[in-house]
């Protein structure tokens, strides 16, 4: 409980009057004795009222607060939290409410002021924006309750427990379900590659058309119908994709508001969405994290929700990437041939270890190494150089990019498929590569 501004003002006025009267007496200036008495009387009366008001404040029951928080939030997107206040006061009362928001969530329009009217519930709200993924628990709500005479305010800490989960910003993808897949992909900037061959699964028989290959002709059906009949194939389905996601220290670089790890996670979810829509199975294996996670490849759109619930609270660690251990874990669990997408940020020290690990996986699976590149490196390389510090930054950037390109070339020379991409463009480029392999006859 602390004094209100009104009480402090009255105390300051009465004390100031007392000081002035005392100073006048010290200067031998005649001051009516009644003024001194009146001032002391008012001061004692104020203290008595303050004590009475404080006792009444302590006897006031605390309002009851219910929080309506979203069960899930998207990273970086604003959401709204509603607070419903119920009370037993017989007189209108203005209170202030401050909700204790967990670390990792930013907020606006808080603390809040609300007028409580007798016999009515009051609702107020504030905005919430997640800064990181994970599971967050709301525990307390703080109320500043004024006394009946307004001389004191009392802070009451209420236990109001709620929780919410923050997922990657995947909401934009669900809107694409209402559109054709091709139109949705084109909105994301994904470039559809032309078919270089035919899929491996038979779809139907139809009349021969101009541009069809002679190998598509079904000679038995042609003889029966006495007109050229062609076989039509579709892209092979029921294939498997498994992501090897690096959660180590090399993924902690920051681009804009998101780290490389968040960009990589969003890219994996984007490709998972497309692959599941295409009838393929999607799984996940993490490494270099505090707790490794594995999700076996499964078909169906429901797998996307399983994947989201598996990774929403996954974060990068300070550990170095151990590619050999990650490969051992994957090969022990994944027996069927699959497309293995290794998402990492390659460094020059990863050369030999990564090459050995990828060669082992390539004996059984098709491998794509997706290496993220910091967007700031491209910006520094294109900036004009006018000062000595700018020259040093430019030369360091070029040297780093050249070393990185040499590493990619050495891996490519050994047959390792490399996708070098800026973090914000990784998702679209992964989907483009995936669709290109599907069109060419499977993974």
Helices and strands as residue ranges (DSSP letters): E 2-3, H 5-26, H 33-59, E 64-68, E 72-74, E 78-86, E 93-99, E 105-108, E 112-116, E 122-130, E 134-146, E 152-167, H 171-175, G 176-178, H 181-187, E 201-207, G 214-216, H 219-225, E 229-234, E 240-246, G 249-251, E 254-255, E 258-259, H 260-277, E 281-287, E 294-298, H 302-311, H 323-333, E 339-344, G 348-350, H 351-362, E 366-373, H 375-382, H 388-413, E 417-422, G 423-425, H 426-439
